[in-house]
Amino acid sequence: MEKLGFIVDSGSDVPQDIISKYDVEVLPLSVNFSDGHYLDGVTIQPQEVFERMEEEIPKTSLPSGDLIQQAFDNLIAKGVTHIIAITISSNLSGTNNSVRLIAEEYENVECFLLDTKNVGIGSGLFMVAATKYFEMKNDFQTIKEKLQASVEYGHVFFHVPTLKYLIAGGRIGRVAGAVGSLLSIQPIITCDEDGIYTTIAKIRASKNNNEEKTIKKLVELMSAAVKDKDSYLIGACGGNPAARKTAAKLLTNLKEALPNHDEAYDVQLSSALAVHTGPGLLGCAILPLFK
């Protein structure tokens, strides 16, 4: 008999109700300020990070090996025999490789590790999908196959009002040179097939209707990403309170534009991601479901 368990990193913005319902083990990335190291979502919460970022841009680091081992041990203690582990893009973080190395030490449990080639809610939707397939009574092998087949169809799109944080964190990827600050051009960023940040669209910033233009462009990109799939998950996310408010509006527009969505989620941007994108991030993601 298979007993399935789930592991995800905190850079994958999984809806909290999914984490609670399926007892998902979350590996917290570290947020490192000059006064100490904090665990993303555990010993420091997003709002505190956003406030402190006005004075200092922190660094981030991988979940520790001890925390990864603890996640495996916790699941095994509950009788888990098969583990689905999901992480953000291996080209944005070394978390995937760290989990892989530790998983190899556990010969008494079978682990499938998915590199989503994605980030944030874009990665988090893969965990939602995994739990959906579990509820459909799919076995471990089938869930593995469906998740792996989904990678090329999963997309995240996000708008940042400034490239300051991407540059400071060294995560500028293929975005550099794609926008002109003198012309007030702002990028819509996605993860390409390699899981690296790249610009997919641009908008001209304005004081009067910037929010409206951004929402419209994000909805257009999401609609183009559907590609005739019968069923899919969608999500929106925001960083600081203003961005969270806009994310709620974005999700309302997405649900109207994409009526075939299976589920729609509104999530808080994690502290660790905000360090690299900035607290003003507004994003959304889509992932098909294979029934």
C-alpha positions as MATLAB code, in Angstrom:
seq = 'MEKLGFIVDSGSDVPQDIISKYDVEVLPLSVNFSDGHYLDGVTIQPQEVFERMEEEIPKTSLPSGDLIQQAFDNLIAKGVTHIIAITISSNLSGTNNSVRLIAEEYENVECFLLDTKNVGIGSGLFMVAATKYFEMKNDFQTIKEKLQASVEYGHVFFHVPTLKYLIAGGRIGRVAGAVGSLLSIQPIITCDEDGIYTTIAKIRASKNNNEEKTIKKLVELMSAAVKDKDSYLIGACGGNPAARKTAAKLLTNLKEALPNHDEAYDVQLSSALAVHTGPGLLGCAILPLFK';
ca = [
       0.000    0.000    0.000;
       1.286    3.443   -0.955;
       1.106    6.267    1.535;
       1.900    9.567   -0.125;
       3.587   12.584    1.469;
       4.410   16.035    0.128;
       7.412   18.371    0.407;
       7.707   21.856   -1.082;
      10.039   24.818   -0.630;
       8.805   28.186    0.619;
       9.681   29.805   -2.709;
       6.732   27.881   -4.166;
       3.746   29.922   -3.031;
       1.314   27.136   -2.182;
      -2.111   28.208   -0.872;
      -2.146   27.835    2.894;
      -5.292   25.708    2.946;
      -3.567   23.132    0.716;
      -0.559   23.014    3.060;
      -2.830   22.498    6.054;
      -5.193   19.974    4.505;
      -2.485   17.689    3.133;
       0.069   18.258    5.908;
       2.654   19.448    3.387;
       6.200   19.754    4.718;
       7.444   23.242    3.774;
      11.191   23.838    3.506;
      11.813   27.458    4.535;
      14.425   29.412    2.642;
      16.546   31.740    4.779;
      16.198   35.526    4.697;
      19.476   36.990    5.902;
      19.630   40.521    7.297;
      22.732   42.036    8.865;
      21.359   41.284   12.339;
      20.730   37.599   11.722;
      19.236   34.775    9.680;
      15.489   34.199    9.574;
      13.373   31.337    8.255;
      10.952   32.392    5.540;
       7.401   32.212    6.882;
       8.553   30.732   10.214;
      10.663   33.222   12.158;
       9.930   36.146    9.849;
       6.779   36.999    7.923;
       6.482   38.801    4.574;
       5.210   42.106    5.927;
       8.184   42.479    8.270;
      10.544   41.749    5.393;
       8.808   44.348    3.201;
       9.123   46.992    5.908;
      12.770   46.234    6.624;
      13.657   46.222    2.919;
      13.177   49.998    2.909;
      16.406   50.216    4.933;
      18.272   47.068    3.888;
      17.967   44.564    1.053;
      18.691   41.170    2.637;
      20.192   38.076    1.068;
      18.580   34.655    0.792;
      19.957   31.147    1.104;
      18.793   27.569    0.667;
      16.911   25.544    3.245;
      19.497   23.881    5.484;
      20.304   20.210    5.100;
      19.029   19.621    8.629;
      15.625   21.082    7.757;
      15.388   18.993    4.594;
      16.272   15.842    6.528;
      13.713   16.768    9.189;
      11.005   17.006    6.530;
      11.816   13.508    5.275;
      11.975   12.149    8.821;
       8.621   13.699    9.722;
       6.902   12.059    6.773;
       8.535    8.669    7.313;
       7.484    8.777   10.981;
       3.899    9.087    9.745;
       4.244    5.940    7.666;
       4.800    7.661    4.313;
       6.249    5.334    1.669;
       6.273    7.661   -1.362;
       7.110   11.370   -1.452;
       6.312   14.045   -4.015;
       8.840   16.895   -3.602;
       8.362   20.096   -5.580;
      10.733   23.050   -5.861;
      11.190   26.286   -7.719;
      13.402   26.332  -10.806;
      16.827   24.781  -10.360;
      18.195   27.688  -12.402;
      16.963   30.173   -9.808;
      17.870   28.255   -6.657;
      20.007   25.337   -5.553;
      17.162   23.982   -3.430;
      16.231   21.318   -5.965;
      19.755   19.897   -5.962;
      19.944   19.944   -2.159;
      16.699   17.999   -1.869;
      17.904   15.529   -4.507;
      21.129   14.796   -2.647;
      19.367   14.229    0.661;
      16.582   12.154   -0.913;
      19.249    9.734   -2.159;
      20.113    8.972    1.467;
      16.600    7.644    2.171;
      16.464    4.185    0.618;
      13.342    3.216    2.588;
      11.114    5.732    0.803;
      10.622    6.468   -2.899;
      10.872   10.147   -3.771;
       9.901   11.953   -6.955;
      11.535   15.387   -7.158;
      10.038   17.878   -9.606;
      11.936   20.867  -10.959;
       9.002   23.068  -11.947;
      11.160   25.462  -14.024;
       8.937   28.018  -12.352;
       8.706   30.185   -9.260;
       6.222   31.546   -6.730;
       2.578   30.780   -7.450;
       3.771   29.312  -10.760;
       5.585   26.611   -8.804;
       2.966   26.412   -6.066;
       0.251   25.344   -8.504;
       2.194   22.129   -9.152;
       1.698   21.160   -5.513;
      -2.005   21.967   -5.830;
      -2.108   19.733   -8.913;
      -0.328   16.934   -7.046;
      -2.989   16.980   -4.333;
      -5.728   17.048   -6.974;
      -4.301   13.942   -8.618;
      -4.056   12.318   -5.196;
      -7.750   13.023   -4.624;
      -8.490   11.461   -8.025;
      -7.017    8.211   -6.612;
      -4.078    8.296   -9.017;
      -1.168    6.145   -7.885;
       2.336    7.495   -7.310;
       3.581    6.621  -10.798;
       0.636    8.311  -12.503;
       1.021   11.462  -10.401;
       4.712   11.577  -11.331;
       3.917   11.303  -15.024;
       1.190   13.940  -14.955;
       3.321   16.425  -13.036;
       6.340   15.951  -15.292;
       4.171   16.340  -18.388;
       2.796   19.598  -16.970;
       6.115   21.418  -16.734;
       6.125   22.705  -20.305;
       2.571   24.034  -19.893;
       2.950   25.807  -16.558;
       3.444   29.579  -16.790;
       3.987   32.449  -14.392;
       3.793   36.127  -15.305;
       4.680   38.962  -13.003;
       5.101   42.706  -13.048;
       7.654   44.540  -10.934;
       7.612   48.345  -10.728;
      11.418   48.418  -10.458;
      14.327   46.150  -11.445;
      16.297   47.321   -8.398;
      15.781   44.112   -6.430;
      16.384   41.693   -9.299;
      19.666   43.447   -9.998;
      20.707   43.567   -6.325;
      19.976   39.865   -5.871;
      21.745   38.794   -9.037;
      18.521   37.290  -10.419;
      18.172   39.616  -13.402;
      18.444   36.627  -15.785;
      17.517   37.543  -19.336;
      15.547   40.627  -18.312;
      18.526   43.006  -18.443;
      18.550   45.318  -21.435;
      14.899   44.629  -22.241;
      13.529   47.820  -20.732;
      14.382   51.504  -20.773;
      14.071   53.312  -17.465;
      14.204   56.703  -19.126;
      11.079   55.835  -21.088;
       9.289   54.465  -18.009;
       9.032   51.045  -19.637;
       8.321   48.260  -17.164;
       8.627   44.538  -17.897;
       6.251   41.657  -17.514;
       8.550   38.789  -16.585;
       8.128   35.050  -16.982;
      10.292   31.944  -16.620;
      11.485   30.535  -19.939;
      11.877   26.848  -20.823;
      15.092   26.761  -18.786;
      13.414   28.273  -15.756;
      15.273   31.584  -16.082;
      13.680   35.019  -15.796;
      13.016   36.685  -19.120;
      10.868   39.550  -20.370;
       7.722   38.497  -22.202;
       5.985   41.874  -22.502;
       6.424   45.540  -21.640;
       4.117   48.279  -20.484;
       4.670   52.019  -20.307;
       4.201   53.158  -16.747;
       1.854   56.044  -16.018;
       0.469   57.659  -12.892;
      -3.181   57.429  -13.850;
      -3.923   53.916  -15.106;
      -0.837   51.801  -14.483;
      -2.782   49.257  -12.424;
      -5.430   48.894  -15.115;
      -2.857   48.454  -17.893;
      -0.897   45.904  -15.888;
      -3.968   43.820  -15.087;
      -5.091   43.926  -18.718;
      -1.714   42.735  -20.002;
      -1.478   39.932  -17.425;
      -4.966   38.705  -18.344;
      -3.995   38.728  -22.028;
      -0.887   36.653  -21.349;
      -2.782   34.165  -19.208;
      -5.507   33.789  -21.841;
      -2.906   33.105  -24.520;
      -1.326   30.419  -22.325;
      -4.481   28.281  -22.047;
      -3.941   26.530  -25.404;
      -7.311   24.744  -25.490;
      -6.835   22.887  -22.209;
     -10.150   21.736  -20.778;
      -9.208   22.210  -17.157;
      -6.599   24.301  -15.408;
      -5.591   25.955  -12.178;
      -5.045   29.698  -11.953;
      -3.640   31.918   -9.256;
      -2.696   35.495   -8.456;
      -0.234   36.853   -5.943;
       0.993   40.131   -4.557;
       3.644   41.340   -2.169;
       2.895   44.357    0.004;
      -0.665   45.368    1.005;
      -1.143   47.550   -2.085;
      -0.019   44.753   -4.395;
      -2.221   42.248   -2.537;
      -5.212   44.503   -3.127;
      -4.400   44.673   -6.832;
      -3.917   40.889   -6.914;
      -7.501   40.438   -5.721;
      -8.691   42.592   -8.633;
      -6.476   40.644  -11.011;
      -7.915   37.330   -9.868;
     -11.459   38.601  -10.385;
     -10.561   39.553  -13.959;
      -8.824   36.230  -14.537;
     -11.823   34.214  -13.391;
     -14.028   36.121  -15.823;
     -11.589   35.733  -18.725;
     -10.858   32.060  -17.999;
     -14.218   30.532  -17.074;
     -12.993   26.935  -17.446;
     -10.625   27.218  -14.479;
     -10.910   24.338  -12.064;
      -9.743   26.344   -9.055;
      -8.531   29.916   -8.512;
      -6.199   31.008   -5.734;
      -5.047   34.313   -4.262;
      -1.752   33.934   -2.382;
       0.753   36.025   -0.483;
       4.172   36.422   -2.098;
       6.768   34.741    0.102;
       9.458   36.713    1.902;
      12.279   34.983    0.051;
      10.892   35.830   -3.379;
      10.150   39.412   -2.386;
      13.831   39.875   -1.588;
      14.643   39.342   -5.266;
      11.596   40.859   -6.950;
      10.637   43.626   -4.546;
       7.551   44.024   -2.374;
       5.501   45.612   -5.166;
       5.327   42.442   -7.264;
       2.011   41.544   -8.907;
       1.840   38.117  -10.500;
      -0.296   35.291  -11.789;
       0.111   31.726  -13.013;
      -1.682   28.981  -14.879;
      -1.263   25.205  -14.940;
      -3.356   22.628  -16.822;
      -4.830   19.617  -15.082;
      -4.678   16.215  -16.767;
      -7.880   14.422  -15.807;
];
